[in-house]
Amino acid sequence: MSPQPDPRYDIDGDVYVTPRYVAASTVTGDPALAPLLDLGWDLRHDDLGNVYVDAPDRRLRLGYLPEGEDDGLWRINAYKDPFGPPTWGVCFNDRTPEEFVRAFTTALASAYKQDPDISLARPLAQMTERDPFLAVTPLLKQGWVLDRPRQGVFAVQSPDGFAGLEFTTGDLDPDIELTTRAARWQMWAGKSVERPAWYATASTDTPIVLLAAFTESVCDPAPLPRWKKDTFSYITGMARLTPVLPPQPPAPTPLDVQRAVSSRRPAALPAASVPRWSTSTRHALPPSRR
């Protein structure tokens, strides 16, 4: 199951989108940055409004780049040497739902807290045949189907055909993996892989545990809240929209019922004010006529 919603962020939207992988981005970076900032990572801004977050050892870096050179809004790179080339990197484009990015950064924060050497990933040559399927397993459990779209590529596709994950075999150029969509892993949603609504890429040595957290969030059956006016134009025919209803009042407890009944009863008079009569009671004398 994907991470539970952070109570610091209220529901923002008037519809729920199902399936969640066809929800649009809200272009809000705070929820996805929070897991790393909570660890005390450094936060910087440039003059254009781009945001940079660095681990204390400078071996993990995140960039939130609304004013970047391409549509790669989120870029996360890991380094063995802070001044060397990245050992692995991921990219989420500007229409990727932030909930999926947050699932990745939450898993990254947890892994880094346990072992800062998460950036020193195992080379592909030492991976077992089973390792890549750990990232695919959450999708298969939700009914996604194995596919072989082209030579050298294995894939799984959602039952409705509007999302997919591809894994490319063979040798890949590290520079191309980090700067284009021709990476070891590519996930997309939309009407086709050539023109996706959103996409995400991950290079060869990206830790599988992080990819599994991402794919688990993507295929989570829980819907995502969105504003209909912002999302309906591009997801028409691809999603189910359910109105977000205001929270219902909690069901009354037995104590609540007892209090309500008591409040409707007439107030009892004090015992001393209630007139009493008995055989020994003398009747009042008639008033004097004088």
LUMVEXPA-131816 format. One record per residue (C-alpha): residue number from 0; residue in three letters; x, y negated, z. Coordinates in steps of 0.02 Angstrom, whole numbers, padded with zeros to 5 digits. Each point is the difference from the previous one (the first is absolute). Layout:
BEGIN
node k NUM&r ALA&x X&y Y&z Z
...
//
This chain:
BEGIN
node k 0&r MET&x 00000&y 00000&z 00000
node k 1&r SER&x 00061&y -00175&z -00036
node k 2&r PRO&x 00049&y -00116&z 00143
node k 3&r GLN&x -00143&y -00073&z 00100
node k 4&r PRO&x -00043&y -00181&z -00038
node k 5&r ASP&x 00098&y -00125&z 00102
node k 6&r PRO&x -00121&y -00085&z 00123
node k 7&r ARG&x 00087&y -00165&z -00034
node k 8&r TYR&x -00074&y -00003&z -00175
node k 9&r ASP&x -00190&y -00012&z -00013
node k 10&r ILE&x -00101&y 00073&z -00144
node k 11&r ASP&x 00013&y -00121&z -00144
node k 12&r GLY&x -00132&y 00034&z -00133
node k 13&r ASP&x -00182&y 00027&z -00038
node k 14&r VAL&x 00011&y 00170&z -00086
node k 15&r TYR&x 00087&y 00165&z 00028
node k 16&r VAL&x 00090&y 00070&z -00154
node k 17&r THR&x 00000&y 00188&z -00033
node k 18&r PRO&x 00114&y 00080&z -00054
node k 19&r ARG&x 00125&y -00111&z 00086
node k 20&r TYR&x 00133&y 00014&z -00137
node k 21&r VAL&x -00104&y -00108&z -00116
node k 22&r ALA&x -00013&y -00142&z 00126
node k 23&r ALA&x 00090&y -00160&z -00048
node k 24&r SER&x 00139&y -00083&z 00096
node k 25&r THR&x -00043&y -00134&z 00127
node k 26&r VAL&x 00171&y -00082&z -00028
node k 27&r THR&x 00026&y -00010&z 00188
node k 28&r GLY&x 00171&y 00053&z 00059
node k 29&r ASP&x -00014&y -00013&z 00189
node k 30&r PRO&x -00073&y 00173&z 00039
node k 31&r ALA&x 00135&y 00090&z -00100
node k 32&r LEU&x 00140&y -00106&z 00074
node k 33&r ALA&x -00059&y 00025&z 00180
node k 34&r PRO&x 00074&y 00176&z 00031
node k 35&r LEU&x 00175&y -00062&z -00042
node k 36&r LEU&x -00015&y -00167&z 00089
node k 37&r ASP&x -00060&y 00092&z 00155
node k 38&r LEU&x 00171&y 00084&z 00004
node k 39&r GLY&x 00084&y -00169&z 00005
node k 40&r TRP&x 00060&y -00002&z -00181
node k 41&r ASP&x 00058&y -00168&z -00066
node k 42&r LEU&x -00123&y -00106&z -00099
node k 43&r ARG&x 00054&y -00132&z -00127
node k 44&r HIS&x -00085&y -00106&z -00134
node k 45&r ASP&x 00065&y -00087&z -00153
node k 46&r ASP&x -00057&y -00165&z -00074
node k 47&r LEU&x -00121&y 00088&z -00119
node k 48&r GLY&x -00098&y 00090&z 00135
node k 49&r ASN&x 00080&y 00172&z -00019
node k 50&r VAL&x 00026&y 00097&z 00162
node k 51&r TYR&x 00149&y 00110&z 00046
node k 52&r VAL&x 00010&y 00122&z 00146
node k 53&r ASP&x 00164&y 00084&z 00050
node k 54&r ALA&x 00039&y 00140&z 00121
node k 55&r PRO&x 00127&y -00046&z 00136
node k 56&r ASP&x 00134&y 00106&z -00086
node k 57&r ARG&x -00042&y -00077&z -00171
node k 58&r ARG&x -00020&y 00173&z -00076
node k 59&r LEU&x -00186&y -00021&z -00033
node k 60&r ARG&x -00075&y -00152&z -00084
node k 61&r LEU&x -00176&y -00047&z -00049
node k 62&r GLY&x -00049&y -00138&z -00118
node k 63&r TYR&x -00175&y -00070&z -00016
node k 64&r LEU&x 00016&y -00097&z -00163
node k 65&r PRO&x -00155&y -00094&z -00058
node k 66&r GLU&x 00118&y -00113&z -00099
node k 67&r GLY&x 00111&y 00139&z -00066
node k 68&r GLU&x 00057&y 00025&z -00179
node k 69&r ASP&x -00127&y 00139&z -00038
node k 70&r ASP&x -00156&y 00079&z 00074
node k 71&r GLY&x 00098&y 00096&z 00132
node k 72&r LEU&x -00077&y -00083&z 00153
node k 73&r TRP&x 00077&y 00120&z 00126
node k 74&r ARG&x 00178&y 00068&z -00013
node k 75&r ILE&x 00081&y 00106&z 00135
node k 76&r ASN&x 00181&y 00056&z -00020
node k 77&r ALA&x 00118&y 00103&z 00108
node k 78&r TYR&x 00190&y -00011&z 00004
node k 79&r LYS&x 00143&y 00106&z 00064
node k 80&r ASP&x 00108&y -00155&z -00014
node k 81&r PRO&x -00089&y -00167&z 00029
node k 82&r PHE&x 00106&y -00073&z -00141
node k 83&r GLY&x -00017&y 00148&z -00118
node k 84&r PRO&x -00136&y 00056&z -00122
node k 85&r PRO&x -00163&y 00070&z 00071
node k 86&r THR&x -00006&y 00186&z 00038
node k 87&r TRP&x -00187&y 00000&z -00031
node k 88&r GLY&x -00137&y -00125&z -00031
node k 89&r VAL&x -00188&y -00015&z -00018
node k 90&r CYS&x -00109&y -00128&z -00086
node k 91&r PHE&x -00185&y -00040&z 00019
node k 92&r ASN&x -00073&y -00117&z -00129
node k 93&r ASP&x -00107&y -00151&z 00040
node k 94&r ARG&x -00166&y 00093&z -00011
node k 95&r THR&x 00044&y 00146&z 00113
node k 96&r PRO&x -00119&y 00002&z 00151
node k 97&r GLU&x 00094&y -00061&z 00154
node k 98&r GLU&x -00067&y 00146&z 00102
node k 99&r PHE&x 00110&y 00118&z -00103
node k 100&r VAL&x 00153&y -00110&z 00022
node k 101&r ARG&x -00034&y -00009&z 00186
node k 102&r ALA&x -00008&y 00191&z 00010
node k 103&r PHE&x 00174&y 00003&z -00077
node k 104&r THR&x 00074&y -00135&z 00113
node k 105&r THR&x -00079&y 00081&z 00154
node k 106&r ALA&x 00083&y 00166&z -00043
node k 107&r LEU&x 00163&y -00092&z -00037
node k 108&r ALA&x -00004&y -00090&z 00168
node k 109&r SER&x -00034&y 00164&z 00091
node k 110&r ALA&x 00140&y 00091&z -00092
node k 111&r TYR&x 00124&y -00141&z 00027
node k 112&r LYS&x -00041&y -00008&z 00186
node k 113&r GLN&x 00038&y 00186&z 00016
node k 114&r ASP&x 00154&y -00003&z -00113
node k 115&r PRO&x 00072&y -00158&z -00078
node k 116&r ASP&x 00090&y 00111&z -00126
node k 117&r ILE&x -00164&y 00021&z -00094
node k 118&r SER&x 00086&y -00103&z -00137
node k 119&r LEU&x 00126&y 00141&z -00025
node k 120&r ALA&x -00117&y 00112&z -00097
node k 121&r ARG&x 00046&y 00171&z -00063
node k 122&r PRO&x 00057&y 00007&z -00183
node k 123&r LEU&x -00123&y 00080&z -00120
node k 124&r ALA&x 00122&y 00142&z -00035
node k 125&r GLN&x -00016&y 00058&z 00180
node k 126&r MET&x -00190&y -00005&z 00004
node k 127&r THR&x -00095&y 00163&z 00004
node k 128&r GLU&x -00134&y 00035&z -00130
node k 129&r ARG&x -00132&y -00022&z 00135
node k 130&r ASP&x 00052&y -00174&z 00056
node k 131&r PRO&x -00087&y -00101&z -00137
node k 132&r PHE&x -00163&y 00091&z 00031
node k 133&r LEU&x -00007&y -00066&z 00178
node k 134&r ALA&x -00049&y -00168&z -00077
node k 135&r VAL&x -00127&y 00085&z -00113
node k 136&r THR&x -00082&y 00108&z 00134
node k 137&r PRO&x -00116&y -00137&z 00070
node k 138&r LEU&x -00068&y -00027&z -00176
node k 139&r LEU&x -00029&y 00185&z -00033
node k 140&r LYS&x -00095&y 00016&z 00164
node k 141&r GLN&x -00122&y -00133&z -00063
node k 142&r GLY&x -00034&y 00093&z -00162
node k 143&r TRP&x 00126&y -00082&z -00115
node k 144&r VAL&x 00052&y 00109&z -00147
node k 145&r LEU&x 00173&y 00050&z -00063
node k 146&r ASP&x 00042&y -00061&z -00175
node k 147&r ARG&x 00144&y 00003&z -00124
node k 148&r PRO&x -00027&y -00158&z -00104
node k 149&r ARG&x 00164&y 00010&z -00097
node k 150&r GLN&x 00168&y 00088&z -00007
node k 151&r GLY&x 00102&y -00019&z 00160
node k 152&r VAL&x -00144&y -00075&z 00100
node k 153&r PHE&x -00108&y 00085&z 00131
node k 154&r ALA&x -00154&y -00090&z 00061
node k 155&r VAL&x -00156&y 00010&z 00107
node k 156&r GLN&x -00158&y -00093&z -00047
node k 157&r SER&x -00153&y -00053&z 00099
node k 158&r PRO&x -00162&y 00094&z -00037
node k 159&r ASP&x -00074&y -00153&z -00087
node k 160&r GLY&x 00157&y -00030&z -00104
node k 161&r PHE&x 00023&y -00178&z 00064
node k 162&r ALA&x 00162&y 00031&z 00097
node k 163&r GLY&x 00155&y 00107&z -00015
node k 164&r LEU&x 00173&y 00037&z 00068
node k 165&r GLU&x 00144&y 00047&z -00116
node k 166&r PHE&x 00167&y 00081&z 00041
node k 167&r THR&x 00136&y -00005&z -00133
node k 168&r THR&x 00131&y 00138&z -00005
node k 169&r GLY&x 00179&y -00009&z -00064
node k 170&r ASP&x 00132&y -00135&z 00015
node k 171&r LEU&x -00054&y -00182&z 00010
node k 172&r ASP&x 00098&y -00162&z -00009
node k 173&r PRO&x 00001&y -00077&z 00177
node k 174&r ASP&x -00005&y -00178&z -00067
node k 175&r ILE&x -00149&y 00037&z -00111
node k 176&r GLU&x -00091&y 00085&z 00143
node k 177&r LEU&x 00016&y -00155&z 00109
node k 178&r THR&x -00051&y -00126&z -00133
node k 179&r THR&x -00132&y 00085&z -00108
node k 180&r ARG&x -00145&y 00121&z 00014
node k 181&r ALA&x 00114&y 00141&z -00064
node k 182&r ALA&x 00033&y 00061&z 00177
node k 183&r ARG&x 00000&y 00174&z 00077
node k 184&r TRP&x -00173&y -00031&z 00075
node k 185&r GLN&x -00140&y -00104&z -00070
node k 186&r MET&x -00176&y -00018&z 00067
node k 187&r TRP&x -00138&y -00096&z -00087
node k 188&r ALA&x -00186&y -00033&z 00000
node k 189&r GLY&x -00111&y -00066&z -00139
node k 190&r LYS&x -00065&y 00057&z -00167
node k 191&r SER&x 00170&y 00058&z -00066
node k 192&r VAL&x 00181&y 00017&z 00055
node k 193&r GLU&x 00053&y -00116&z -00142
node k 194&r ARG&x -00110&y -00143&z 00064
node k 195&r PRO&x -00025&y 00034&z 00185
node k 196&r ALA&x -00101&y -00107&z 00119
node k 197&r TRP&x 00145&y 00022&z 00122
node k 198&r TYR&x 00158&y 00104&z 00008
node k 199&r ALA&x 00139&y 00047&z 00120
node k 200&r THR&x 00172&y 00075&z -00036
node k 201&r ALA&x 00131&y 00087&z 00106
node k 202&r SER&x 00177&y 00045&z -00050
node k 203&r THR&x 00086&y 00168&z 00015
node k 204&r ASP&x 00057&y 00006&z 00182
node k 205&r THR&x -00151&y -00082&z 00081
node k 206&r PRO&x -00037&y 00101&z 00159
node k 207&r ILE&x -00144&y 00119&z -00030
node k 208&r VAL&x -00078&y -00037&z 00170
node k 209&r LEU&x -00027&y -00181&z -00055
node k 210&r LEU&x -00076&y 00052&z -00166
node k 211&r ALA&x -00116&y 00122&z 00090
node k 212&r ALA&x -00064&y -00140&z 00112
node k 213&r PHE&x -00036&y -00103&z -00155
node k 214&r THR&x -00092&y 00138&z -00096
node k 215&r GLU&x -00098&y 00047&z 00156
node k 216&r SER&x -00064&y -00178&z 00013
node k 217&r VAL&x -00043&y -00007&z -00186
node k 218&r CYS&x -00111&y 00155&z 00005
node k 219&r ASP&x -00078&y -00032&z 00171
node k 220&r PRO&x -00189&y 00015&z -00027
node k 221&r ALA&x -00034&y -00151&z 00112
node k 222&r PRO&x -00052&y -00153&z -00105
node k 223&r LEU&x 00086&y -00169&z 00001
node k 224&r PRO&x -00089&y -00165&z 00037
node k 225&r ARG&x 00008&y -00131&z -00137
node k 226&r TRP&x -00090&y -00157&z -00060
node k 227&r LYS&x -00112&y 00051&z -00144
node k 228&r LYS&x 00028&y -00162&z -00096
node k 229&r ASP&x 00187&y 00034&z -00003
node k 230&r THR&x 00000&y 00184&z -00048
node k 231&r PHE&x -00157&y 00041&z -00098
node k 232&r SER&x 00062&y -00069&z -00167
node k 233&r TYR&x 00139&y 00126&z -00023
node k 234&r ILE&x -00069&y 00152&z 00090
node k 235&r THR&x -00169&y 00004&z -00087
node k 236&r GLY&x -00042&y 00180&z -00039
node k 237&r MET&x 00145&y 00067&z 00102
node k 238&r ALA&x -00058&y -00021&z 00180
node k 239&r ARG&x -00147&y 00010&z 00118
node k 240&r LEU&x -00036&y -00158&z 00097
node k 241&r THR&x -00090&y 00011&z 00167
node k 242&r PRO&x -00051&y -00157&z 00096
node k 243&r VAL&x 00095&y -00034&z 00159
node k 244&r LEU&x -00136&y -00005&z 00134
node k 245&r PRO&x 00018&y -00099&z 00161
node k 246&r PRO&x 00039&y 00106&z 00152
node k 247&r GLN&x -00154&y 00071&z 00085
node k 248&r PRO&x -00027&y -00031&z 00187
node k 249&r PRO&x 00053&y 00147&z 00108
node k 250&r ALA&x -00134&y 00123&z 00054
node k 251&r PRO&x -00067&y -00039&z 00174
node k 252&r THR&x 00063&y 00107&z 00143
node k 253&r PRO&x -00116&y 00073&z 00133
node k 254&r LEU&x 00058&y -00138&z 00118
node k 255&r ASP&x -00049&y -00131&z -00130
node k 256&r VAL&x -00174&y 00077&z -00015
node k 257&r GLN&x -00021&y 00003&z 00189
node k 258&r ARG&x 00049&y -00184&z 00014
node k 259&r ALA&x -00120&y -00048&z -00139
node k 260&r VAL&x -00146&y 00089&z 00084
node k 261&r SER&x 00041&y -00079&z 00168
node k 262&r SER&x 00003&y -00173&z -00076
node k 263&r ARG&x -00180&y 00021&z -00062
node k 264&r ARG&x -00073&y 00050&z 00170
node k 265&r PRO&x -00087&y -00137&z 00105
node k 266&r ALA&x 00104&y -00059&z 00143
node k 267&r ALA&x -00051&y 00079&z 00168
node k 268&r LEU&x -00055&y -00118&z 00140
node k 269&r PRO&x 00091&y 00009&z 00166
node k 270&r ALA&x -00085&y 00118&z 00123
node k 271&r ALA&x -00032&y -00142&z 00126
node k 272&r SER&x -00104&y -00099&z -00126
node k 273&r VAL&x -00123&y 00141&z -00041
node k 274&r PRO&x -00163&y -00018&z 00104
node k 275&r ARG&x -00043&y 00156&z 00095
node k 276&r TRP&x -00169&y 00050&z 00082
node k 277&r SER&x -00042&y 00128&z 00132
node k 278&r THR&x -00141&y 00037&z 00126
node k 279&r SER&x 00087&y -00104&z 00131
node k 280&r THR&x 00008&y -00151&z -00110
node k 281&r ARG&x -00115&y -00141&z 00060
node k 282&r HIS&x -00099&y -00090&z -00132
node k 283&r ALA&x 00026&y -00185&z -00012
node k 284&r LEU&x -00128&y -00104&z 00097
node k 285&r PRO&x -00114&y -00118&z -00096
node k 286&r PRO&x 00056&y -00180&z 00005
node k 287&r SER&x -00076&y -00112&z 00132
node k 288&r ARG&x -00146&y -00107&z -00060
node k 289&r ARG&x 00053&y -00141&z 00109
//
